[in-house]
Amino acid sequence: MGEISVDRQHLDRLLADSASTYGAPYQRAFAELAEAHRGRPVAEILPLLRCAADEALLGFTDADLREQAQAISTGEPYVLRVTVA
Protein backbone atom coordinates (compact mmCIF):
# COMPACT_ATOMS: atom_id res chain seq x y z
CA MET A 1 0.00 0.00 0.00
CA GLY A 2 1.34 3.38 -0.95
CA GLU A 3 1.12 6.51 1.11
CA ILE A 4 1.30 10.15 0.09
CA SER A 5 0.73 13.49 1.77
CA VAL A 6 -1.11 16.12 -0.23
CA ASP A 7 -1.77 19.72 0.77
CA ARG A 8 -5.49 20.40 0.89
CA GLN A 9 -5.06 23.05 -1.80
CA HIS A 10 -3.49 20.46 -4.13
CA LEU A 11 -5.97 17.63 -3.65
CA ASP A 12 -7.26 18.33 -7.16
CA ARG A 13 -3.94 17.04 -8.53
CA LEU A 14 -4.83 13.60 -7.21
CA LEU A 15 -8.58 13.18 -7.54
CA ALA A 16 -10.33 12.97 -10.88
CA ASP A 17 -13.70 14.02 -9.49
CA SER A 18 -12.39 17.27 -8.09
CA ALA A 19 -14.31 20.46 -8.77
CA SER A 20 -11.06 22.16 -9.77
CA THR A 21 -10.07 22.89 -13.33
CA TYR A 22 -6.55 21.50 -12.79
CA GLY A 23 -5.69 19.53 -15.91
CA ALA A 24 -3.83 16.41 -14.74
CA PRO A 25 -5.58 14.54 -11.93
CA TYR A 26 -3.55 11.46 -11.14
CA GLN A 27 -6.55 9.27 -10.33
CA ARG A 28 -7.82 9.52 -13.91
CA ALA A 29 -4.37 8.89 -15.39
CA PHE A 30 -3.87 5.85 -13.15
CA ALA A 31 -7.25 4.39 -14.14
CA GLU A 32 -6.52 4.87 -17.84
CA LEU A 33 -3.09 3.25 -17.48
CA ALA A 34 -4.56 0.36 -15.51
CA GLU A 35 -7.12 -0.31 -18.21
CA ALA A 36 -4.73 -0.01 -21.12
CA HIS A 37 -1.66 -1.73 -19.64
CA ARG A 38 -2.99 -4.57 -17.48
CA GLY A 39 -0.74 -7.56 -17.97
CA ARG A 40 2.14 -5.55 -19.43
CA PRO A 41 5.60 -5.63 -17.82
CA VAL A 42 6.29 -3.36 -14.85
CA ALA A 43 9.24 -1.82 -16.70
CA GLU A 44 6.86 -0.65 -19.42
CA ILE A 45 4.30 0.81 -17.00
CA LEU A 46 6.69 2.51 -14.58
CA PRO A 47 7.80 5.41 -16.83
CA LEU A 48 4.18 6.11 -17.75
CA LEU A 49 3.23 6.36 -14.09
CA ARG A 50 6.23 8.59 -13.40
CA CYS A 51 5.15 10.91 -16.20
CA ALA A 52 1.57 11.05 -14.86
CA ALA A 53 2.82 11.76 -11.33
CA ASP A 54 5.16 14.46 -12.59
CA GLU A 55 2.39 16.10 -14.63
CA ALA A 56 0.16 16.11 -11.55
CA LEU A 57 3.05 17.49 -9.46
CA LEU A 58 2.71 14.65 -6.94
CA GLY A 59 5.70 13.44 -4.95
CA PHE A 60 5.40 9.67 -5.24
CA THR A 61 8.57 7.78 -4.38
CA ASP A 62 10.07 5.30 -6.81
CA ALA A 63 8.92 2.50 -4.50
CA ASP A 64 5.32 3.83 -4.57
CA LEU A 65 5.33 3.98 -8.35
CA ARG A 66 6.84 0.49 -8.60
CA GLU A 67 4.05 -0.86 -6.34
CA GLN A 68 1.46 0.85 -8.51
CA ALA A 69 3.03 -0.52 -11.69
CA GLN A 70 3.07 -4.02 -10.19
CA ALA A 71 -0.62 -3.72 -9.32
CA ILE A 72 -1.46 -2.64 -12.87
CA SER A 73 0.65 -5.42 -14.34
CA THR A 74 -1.01 -8.13 -12.26
CA GLY A 75 -4.49 -6.63 -12.23
CA GLU A 76 -4.51 -6.50 -8.43
CA PRO A 77 -6.22 -3.62 -6.62
CA TYR A 78 -3.94 -0.88 -5.39
CA VAL A 79 -4.68 1.00 -2.18
CA LEU A 80 -3.28 4.48 -1.72
CA ARG A 81 -3.46 6.10 1.70
CA VAL A 82 -3.75 9.87 1.30
CA THR A 83 -3.00 12.24 4.16
CA VAL A 84 -4.42 15.70 3.58
CA ALA A 85 -2.47 18.46 5.27
C-alpha positions as CSV (number, residue, x, y, z in Angstrom):
1,M,0.0,0.0,0.0
2,G,1.3,3.4,-1.0
3,E,1.1,6.5,1.1
4,I,1.3,10.1,0.1
5,S,0.7,13.5,1.8
6,V,-1.1,16.1,-0.2
7,D,-1.8,19.7,0.8
8,R,-5.5,20.4,0.9
9,Q,-5.1,23.1,-1.8
10,H,-3.5,20.5,-4.1
11,L,-6.0,17.6,-3.7
12,D,-7.3,18.3,-7.2
13,R,-3.9,17.0,-8.5
14,L,-4.8,13.6,-7.2
15,L,-8.6,13.2,-7.5
16,A,-10.3,13.0,-10.9
17,D,-13.7,14.0,-9.5
18,S,-12.4,17.3,-8.1
19,A,-14.3,20.5,-8.8
20,S,-11.1,22.2,-9.8
21,T,-10.1,22.9,-13.3
22,Y,-6.6,21.5,-12.8
23,G,-5.7,19.5,-15.9
24,A,-3.8,16.4,-14.7
25,P,-5.6,14.5,-11.9
26,Y,-3.6,11.5,-11.1
27,Q,-6.5,9.3,-10.3
28,R,-7.8,9.5,-13.9
29,A,-4.4,8.9,-15.4
30,F,-3.9,5.9,-13.1
31,A,-7.3,4.4,-14.1
32,E,-6.5,4.9,-17.8
33,L,-3.1,3.3,-17.5
34,A,-4.6,0.4,-15.5
35,E,-7.1,-0.3,-18.2
36,A,-4.7,0.0,-21.1
37,H,-1.7,-1.7,-19.6
38,R,-3.0,-4.6,-17.5
39,G,-0.7,-7.6,-18.0
40,R,2.1,-5.6,-19.4
41,P,5.6,-5.6,-17.8
42,V,6.3,-3.4,-14.8
43,A,9.2,-1.8,-16.7
44,E,6.9,-0.6,-19.4
45,I,4.3,0.8,-17.0
46,L,6.7,2.5,-14.6
47,P,7.8,5.4,-16.8
48,L,4.2,6.1,-17.8
49,L,3.2,6.4,-14.1
50,R,6.2,8.6,-13.4
51,C,5.1,10.9,-16.2
52,A,1.6,11.0,-14.9
53,A,2.8,11.8,-11.3
54,D,5.2,14.5,-12.6
55,E,2.4,16.1,-14.6
56,A,0.2,16.1,-11.5
57,L,3.0,17.5,-9.5
58,L,2.7,14.7,-6.9
59,G,5.7,13.4,-4.9
60,F,5.4,9.7,-5.2
61,T,8.6,7.8,-4.4
62,D,10.1,5.3,-6.8
63,A,8.9,2.5,-4.5
64,D,5.3,3.8,-4.6
65,L,5.3,4.0,-8.3
66,R,6.8,0.5,-8.6
67,E,4.0,-0.9,-6.3
68,Q,1.5,0.9,-8.5
69,A,3.0,-0.5,-11.7
70,Q,3.1,-4.0,-10.2
71,A,-0.6,-3.7,-9.3
72,I,-1.5,-2.6,-12.9
73,S,0.6,-5.4,-14.3
74,T,-1.0,-8.1,-12.3
75,G,-4.5,-6.6,-12.2
76,E,-4.5,-6.5,-8.4
77,P,-6.2,-3.6,-6.6
78,Y,-3.9,-0.9,-5.4
79,V,-4.7,1.0,-2.2
80,L,-3.3,4.5,-1.7
81,R,-3.5,6.1,1.7
82,V,-3.7,9.9,1.3
83,T,-3.0,12.2,4.2
84,V,-4.4,15.7,3.6
85,A,-2.5,18.5,5.3
